[in-house]
Amino acid sequence: MMETPRSMLHAEEIASASAKIRAIVMGTSDIAKDLGALHTRERIPFLTSLCISIMAARAADVAIIDGVHLDLTDDDGFNYSCRQGRELGFDGNTLIHPKTIEIANKIFSPSNEEIAWSKKIIQAHKKASARGEGVVVVDGKLIESLHVEGARRTLLLDEAIRQLH
């Protein structure tokens, strides 16, 4: 759990300390306390900590889970926090009440459109590679191997979620 300024300063070392580490979790309440920061809707006081931890998780190839949203009466704020977390690169969100499960699952699960797009660009890139081309344009967008890696990750996530249900 990443929850102190010291952990942020050693995030990569922590995330890659052992092969047994498969995920790191943000402790935003403790970070707020230690920084003397406020919990705000935009989470500006935490952005540096969040981004450092995301980079450390990706460098160590482990999952990263965003911190809790403390106000259970603020559904809009929770929705915003989840969307922001997904945009930043989090794999999911820590939940403290069952009423938040549906929103988090909806936001962090790949949509049908994302799944279809992922399949489309993987197939198009595969065909381009067979022709000896490293890039391909799909629906006006340049697709390289880095996009295919992201698409494969999307499909793996979708498969993992389906196995849970």
C-alpha positions in Angstrom: 0.0 0.0 0.0 1.4 3.4 -1.1 0.3 5.7 1.7 3.3 7.9 2.8 5.5 10.5 1.3 8.4 8.2 1.9 6.7 5.4 -0.1 6.2 7.8 -3.0 9.9 8.6 -3.0 10.7 4.9 -3.2 7.7 3.8 -5.3 9.7 1.9 -8.0 11.7 0.1 -5.4 8.6 -0.9 -3.5 6.6 -2.0 -6.5 9.4 -4.2 -7.8 10.7 -5.5 -4.4 9.4 -9.0 -4.9 7.8 -11.2 -7.5 5.1 -11.9 -5.0 3.8 -8.3 -5.4 1.1 -8.4 -7.9 -0.6 -5.0 -7.1 -0.1 -1.8 -5.2 -3.0 0.1 -3.6 -3.2 3.8 -3.0 -3.7 5.0 0.6 -5.0 8.4 -0.2 -6.3 9.1 3.3 -2.9 8.6 4.8 -1.2 10.6 2.1 -3.6 13.5 2.7 -2.8 13.3 6.5 0.9 13.2 6.0 0.9 16.0 3.3 -1.5 18.2 5.3 -3.7 18.2 2.1 -7.4 18.3 1.6 -9.6 15.8 -0.1 -10.9 17.7 -3.1 -13.1 16.5 -6.0 -10.2 17.0 -8.5 -7.7 15.4 -6.2 -5.0 17.9 -7.2 -3.1 17.4 -3.9 -2.7 13.7 -4.8 -1.9 13.9 -8.5 1.8 13.7 -8.1 1.6 10.7 -5.7 -1.0 9.0 -7.9 1.1 9.4 -11.1 4.4 8.4 -9.4 2.7 5.2 -8.2 1.2 4.5 -11.5 4.6 4.8 -13.2 6.1 2.5 -10.6 3.4 -0.1 -11.0 3.8 -0.1 -14.8 7.6 -0.3 -14.5 7.2 -3.3 -12.2 4.4 -4.8 -14.3 2.0 -5.0 -11.4 -1.6 -3.8 -11.1 -2.5 -0.5 -9.4 -5.6 0.2 -7.5 -6.8 3.7 -6.7 -7.7 4.9 -3.1 -11.1 5.1 -1.5 -13.6 7.8 -2.0 -14.7 8.6 1.5 -18.0 10.5 1.0 -20.6 7.7 0.5 -23.3 10.4 -0.1 -21.4 11.9 -3.1 -22.2 9.6 -6.0 -21.2 12.2 -8.5 -17.8 12.7 -6.8 -17.2 8.9 -6.7 -18.0 8.7 -10.4 -15.7 11.6 -11.2 -12.9 10.0 -9.1 -13.3 6.6 -10.9 -13.2 8.3 -14.3 -10.2 10.3 -13.4 -8.5 7.2 -12.0 -9.2 5.3 -15.2 -7.9 8.2 -17.3 -4.7 8.3 -15.2 -4.2 4.5 -15.7 -5.5 2.8 -12.6 -6.7 -0.7 -13.0 -9.5 -0.4 -10.4 -10.6 1.4 -7.3 -10.7 0.5 -3.6 -14.3 0.2 -2.4 -15.6 0.6 1.1 -19.3 0.1 0.5 -21.3 -2.3 -1.8 -23.3 0.6 -3.3 -20.1 1.7 -5.2 -19.5 -1.7 -6.9 -21.7 -1.1 -9.9 -20.2 2.3 -10.8 -16.6 1.1 -10.4 -17.2 -2.0 -12.5 -18.9 0.1 -15.2 -16.0 2.6 -15.4 -13.1 0.2 -15.0 -14.4 -2.5 -17.3 -13.8 -2.2 -21.0 -16.9 -1.1 -22.9 -18.2 -3.1 -25.9 -16.9 -0.3 -28.1 -13.4 -0.6 -26.6 -13.4 -4.4 -27.0 -14.5 -4.1 -30.7 -11.9 -1.5 -31.4 -9.2 -3.6 -29.8 -10.1 -6.6 -31.9 -10.2 -4.4 -35.0 -6.8 -2.9 -34.6 -5.1 -6.1 -33.5 -6.4 -7.8 -36.7 -5.5 -4.8 -38.9 -2.0 -4.6 -37.5 -1.5 -8.4 -37.9 -2.4 -8.1 -41.6 -0.1 -5.1 -42.0 2.8 -7.0 -40.2 2.3 -9.9 -42.6 2.8 -7.5 -45.5 6.0 -6.2 -43.8 4.5 -3.0 -42.6 5.0 -1.7 -39.0 2.1 0.7 -38.9 -1.4 0.8 -40.3 -4.2 3.4 -40.5 -7.5 2.2 -39.1 -10.5 4.6 -39.3 -8.1 7.5 -39.8 -5.9 6.6 -36.7 -2.3 5.5 -36.9 -1.8 2.2 -35.3 1.6 0.9 -34.1 2.7 -2.0 -32.0 2.2 0.1 -28.8 -1.5 0.5 -29.6 -1.7 -3.3 -30.2 -0.2 -3.9 -26.8 -2.8 -1.7 -25.2 -5.5 -3.5 -27.1 -4.3 -6.9 -26.0 -4.3 -5.6 -22.4 -7.9 -4.5 -22.9 -8.9 -7.9 -24.1 -7.1 -9.6 -21.3 -8.9 -7.4 -18.7 -12.2 -8.2 -20.4 -11.5 -11.9 -20.2 -10.4 -11.7 -16.6 -13.6 -9.9 -15.7 -15.8 -12.4 -17.6 -14.1 -15.2 -15.6 -15.1 -13.6 -12.4 -18.8 -13.6 -13.4 
